Every structure is written in structure tokens, then in C-alpha cells.
Amino acid sequence: MSAGAAGRARAEPRVRARAPLRLGLAGGGTDVSPYADLHGGAVMNVTIDRYIYASIDPAPAGEVVLESQDLGLAVRYPAVAPLPLDGRLDLLKAAYNRIMRDFLDGRAVPLRLATYSEAPPGSGLGSSSTLVVAVVQALAERFSLPLGEYDIARLAYVIERQDLGLAGGRQDQYAATFGGFNFMEFRAGDAVIVNPLRIKPWIASELEARTLLCFTGVSRESAAIIAEQARNVAQGASRSVEAMHRLKAAAVAMKEALLTGDLDALAATLREGWQSKREMAQGIATSTIDQAIETAMAAGAIGGKVSGAGGGGFIMFLVPLERRRAVTEALAARGHRVEGVRFTAEGATAWRI
């Protein structure tokens, strides 16, 4: 590299960003079209202390270098937009293409974009959408784009659902961008309203003390589950549609329980919500999931549900503090990894170094 090129590389800003993963507490699935368009959806979720990071650094002149550090994958291309969507790190490439097209007049800027995820894809914590939010947040910081929370979340949604044609809902992008406890409303035309909740500190602390996450393995069925769910609604399958109506009502009940600190009602809503979710589509519940929930409930858990589309990933359990060890040991004996969690108030953020 010449002295001039080295000087330019040093002058380019180095950017970091992170976005939190989320737990779906109630209403998940009602944010997916066509249900949200026909009936309106509602979801209650909270972000947790697991993150996806994005880093932007100078790259060799004329190149775009993309890396997934947790997956150990890297690709490089000439800096010519748009980058090809060829199945290799397409989430990163689609985000780069969208920002170049919408904000930089289609000009391809050489850079090195790397990501690192603290949860695997298919975890049920919204990792794919959270990754796109982190990348968009990093690119917005790198190019000093005047984008607010709704702008970031909307861009991430468009990148996933329109540019890449990936099936899914709308809650994950907004949860990762806003952070905290949020009651979200979904309407026709992709309209989303985020209502941040002011949860009393003692309620959040007690809920943290009672929450355990149990990993059942990566879900490979989420796309098929979401597609069946959408098909059931479009065809007017009464059992699935009624289950989603109950899930939407559960989101409202969960919001009220959180605001008032009624943890018994919260646990009941979690249990009822899981029973309704099972009826939305086949494959949401598996023998592994059912066995884990039965094991935890027998050991003292008072509620449990899968976070995300289902078919695998993390189960969220509510467990009285005095039964926490017993539940952990019972699940561990079945070969499951169990861990605690902390809730976060901050959404996606970026900084320069």
C-alpha cells in the first residue's frame, strides 16, 4: 500500500455497533402477514443481554470485505454495487446494497464489514433481524445518516422481507432497534407502533430472578412454520385464526401483568399463550420441546414457552427462585443447556473508535 493510500485508510472512521436480542413474551406470530393486515397484531417483548455486533473498518482499495466472525466465514468482492446475492452472507450484502442505493446514489464504498453474534441462527431470539439492525446501525454511523429508530427498523424489515424475500414478522427489527420492554401494534400496510413500557425496577428484577432460558437446539423449521401460519390465515383456517386471536389478547394481558407486577397472572398468560401458539401451525412443538417443558414443570417451573417461531431454539421458563436449582438440574440431566438472563433498556447503538 502506498503512503497516500495508508494515510487515507487511517483517516477513515472505524465504527462499531451492537443490537440486543429479544425474548418474545406474548403475541408472537400476530405480527406476520396476512394476520397483521387483516386483523391487526399485538406483541409484548423484551430485549436481553445477548448482542449482535457489527464492525466497519477500512478495506484494501477497491474491495468490499464481509465477515461473519462467529461462523468463520469471509467473502470479498470488487467495490461495485450491487453486490451479488449468491447465498454467502446475503444479509450483510443486502444491507450494504440497500444503504448504497438509497443514500449514496448507488456508489459502492470500499470497506470491511464484520459481524459477531452471541446466539446462533435459529435460536428463537430474533438473531437474523437483529444482525441486520446492527449492520444498518453501523452503516448509518459510518456515513452519518440521519436515521431514527423507526427508520432503522423499517430499513431492516425491507432488507429482509423485500430485498431478500425472507419469510417472517415485524417485531424483531423493532425490538432490536428500540430495546427494553415494548408493547407493539401491527397494522395493515406494514404500519408499526412501538409503545415502550415503564416497568418498575422491582418487577423487572423479580422477573429476571424467575427467568431461565433452556436451549433445545437450533430450529431448522422456522421458515416452514411461518409459511404454514400465513397460509392458514389466508385460507381462513378457523383453528389457527382463533389461536392467533387468543395470542393477541395474551399480549395485552401480558402488558397489564408487567405494569401492575401481577407475576401470577404473567405466568398464567405465558402458559395459556404457549397452548394457543401450538395451534397456529404444525412443527411449532416438537417432542424435545414438549419433554423439556414437562421436565421443567415437574421440577417446579410455573410457566414456559418457546421464544420465536418454534421447532427449536430457546424455551423461556418462569421459575420461583427457590426452585431454580431443581429446574436447572432436571433440565441439565436431559442434556439441555440452562442459563439466566438480564433485561436491557438500550436498543441498537453505534460508536466510533
N, C-alpha and C positions, 0 to 999 in steps of 0.2 A: 504494500500500500504506500502511495506517495505521501510526502509530508503534508500536502494540501488536503488529500483525502482523509488522512489521520486526524487533521485538525477539524475537518467537518464532522467526522464521526464523534469526536469528543464534544463538539458543540451541540449535537443532537440530544434532546432530553431523554433520560431514562425514566420510564413510567412503570409503576406497579398499581394493581387494582385487586380488590377482592370482593366477593359477594357471598352472603351466607346461604346455606341450605335451609330447608324448611321441613317442619312436621305438619302434615295435614290433620287437623283436629276433627273437622266435621264438614260435610258438604262436598267433599272431593268427587268429581265426576259431573257435577251440575254446571261446571264451568266449560264443559265440552259442547261444541255444536253437534247436532242441532238443538239439544235440550235448552241451552242457554238462550238461543234465539227465539224459540217457541214459547218457553215458559219463564225465562229468567232464572239465573242460577245464584247461589249464595254459598260462600266457603268461609270457614274460620281456620286460620293457620297461624303459625308462629315460627320465626327463624331461630336457628340453633347455632352453637359454637363449632360448627364444621363449615369450612370455607372452600371456595374455588378461587384460585389466584391466577392473574394474568400479568405478564411482564412484557414490556416493549423496550427493546434495545436497538442500537444501530446494527445494521447488517452490511455485509460487503456490497459495494456499489452495484446497483442494478439487480439486486436479488431480494426476494421475499422468502424468509426462512420461518417455517412454522414447526413448533414442537409441542408434544404432549409429554411432559416430564414424568407423570405418573404411569403412563402407558409405555414409555420408552420409544415413542415414535417421532420421527422428524422427516420433513419434506422441504425441498427448496425449489423455487421457480424463478424464472426471469420476472422482473417487476413490470409485468404487462397485465393490465386489467381487462376483463375479469380473470381471476384465477380459475382453473378448471375444477369443476366439481366431479371428482373421479373416485369418491369413496375413501379417500385418505384425508383425515382431519377436515372433513367438509364443514363442520360447524365453524371452525376458525376461518376457513376460506370464504364462506358465505357472509360472515360478519365483516371481514375485510372488504369484500366486493361491495356490499351494501353501503358502507361508510365512504368508500372511494367514489361510488356512483352518486350518492345523494349529497355529499358535502364537499367533494374535491374535484368536481367536474369530470369524473372518470379517470383522473390521473392516478397512476399506480405509484405509490411511495415505497421505496425500499425500506424494509425494517425486519427485525427479528421478533416474532410473537410467540411466547411460550406460555403454557398453562400448567397448573398443577391442581389436582382435585383431591380432597380429603375423603371422598366417598366414591365408590365405583359406579359406573353407569348401571342402571337397573336397580339402584338401591331403594327407590321409592321416596327419595328426599329431594327430587326435582333437580338432579345434577346436570342434565343436559341443558335445561333452560338457564340454570344458574351459571353454567360455563359461558353461555352466550352473553348473559348480562355482564359478567366480569370482563369479557373481551370488549364489548361495546363501551363499557365504562372506561377501560384503559385507552381505547382509541379516541374516545371523546376528550379525555385528558391530554393525550398526545397532540391532538390537533386543535385544542382549545375550543371545542364545540359547545355552544350554549344550550345544553340539553338538561332538562329537569327529569324528575323521577318518572313521570308518566311518559316522557319522550323515550327514555332509555328502555323502559319496559315494553312500550309499543314497538320499538325497533327490534328488540329481541324476539318478540312474538312474530313479527312479519318475517324475520330471517328464518325462523324455524318452520312456521306453518305455511308461508307462501313461497319463499325463495327455495327452501329445501323440500317442501311438501310433506313434512313430518306430522303424523297424527298426534293430537294432544289437546290439552285445555289451555286456559289462560292464567291460572292462578300462579304458576311457578315463576314466571317472569316478573310479576308484580311483587310477589313475596320477596324475592331476592333483591329487588331494587329498593323497596321501601323499608324492609326489615321490621322486626318487632311483632307484636300481636296485631293482626289485622282481620277485620270482617270485610269481605269483598263481595261486591254485587256485580253480576254479569248480565248484560242485556243484548238485544239484537244489534247487529252492525258492529260487533266486536267492542261495544262500549263496556268500560270497566270503571267502577267506582271503588276506591280503597278507603276504608274507614279505620284509621289507626285507633286502637283502644288504649285507654289509660288504666292499666291493670295495677291494683295496689301492690306494693312491694311484697307484703306478706303472702298474698295469693300466689304471685309468681314464684316466690321462694318455696312455698309448700308444694306447689305443683312440680317444681324441679325435684324436690326431695322424694316425690312419689313416682317419678317417671323413669322407666327403664326402657332401653332400646335393645331389641333382640334381632340379630341378623340371621335370616333364614336362607341366604344365598341370593345371588343376582337373578333378577327376573328377566327372562327372555321373551315373555309373553305380553308385555305392556302394549305394544302396537296392535296386536290381535285383539286384546281385551278392549281397547279404546275403539277400534273399528267395529266390533260387535255391539258395543254400547251405543255408538252412533246409529248403527243400522237398526237396532231395536227401537230407538226413539223415532227414527224416520218412518218405520213401519207401524208405529203405534202399538208396539207390544205392551199390553196393559201391565203385566207384572213388573217389567223393567221401568216403565214410566212412573208407576206408583211408588216403586222403591226410590226413585230419584226425587219425587215429591217429598218423601219422608226424609231423605238426606238433606234437602234444602231446609226443611223445618228443623232438623237437628243442628244445622249451622246457627240458626237463630237461638235455639235453646243453649248451645254451647257458649255463644256470646254472652247471654244473660247469666249463665252459671259462672263464667270467668269474672264478669263485672261485679257480681254480688258475693263471690267467694263461696258459692254453694258447691263444694267439691263432691258431695254425694250425688247431686244432680249431674255434675260433669261426668262422673264415672258411669252413671246410668245412660247418659247421652252417648258416650263412647261405645258402650255395649250395644245399644239399640242401633246406632249408626253402622256398626260392623254387620249386624244382621241384615240391614237394608242394602248395604253395599254388595253383599254376597249375591243378591238377586239381580244386580244390574247386568251381569254377563257371566258366561262360563269362564272358568280359569282364574277368577279372582281369588278364590280359596283353593288351596291345594292340601294334600294330606300332610305335608310338612308344616304348613301354616296352622292347620287345624290341631295337629298334635302339639305344636308349641303353645298355642293358646290354651288348650286343655291342661297341659302340664303346668303352665303358669297360674291358671285359675285354681287348680287343685292345691297349689303351694301357697296361695294367699293373695294373688292379684285380684283386683276388683273391676278390671276392665282392660280391654285390649283390642287393637285394630291394626290392620296393615296400613302403612303410610304409602301413598301413591296408588298407581293403577291396580296393583295386586299381582298375584302369581309368584311373588318372592319379595326380596328386599327386606326392609326393617319392619318389625312389629313394634308399636308403641304400647307399653303396658303401664297402667296405674297400679301402684303397689303401696300399701301402708308401710311407713318406714320400718316398723318392727317386723315386717315380713320380707323386707328387701333381700336379706341374705338367703332366706329359704328359697325364694323365687329364683334368685341368681344361680344358686347351686343346682336346683332342679333343672333349669334350662341348660346349664353347662353340662350336666350329666347326659343330656340328649345331644350334646355336640354343638350347641349354639353359643355364639359369642354374645355376651351381655355387657352393656355399658350404660353409664349415666349420661346426663345431658345438661347443658346450661342454655338458657334462652338469651337471645341478643336483642338489643334495641336498635342497633345501627344496620342499615341496609348497605347496598353497594357503595364503595368509596374508592377513590384513586389518589395517588400522591406521586411526587417526583423525587428522584434521588440523585 
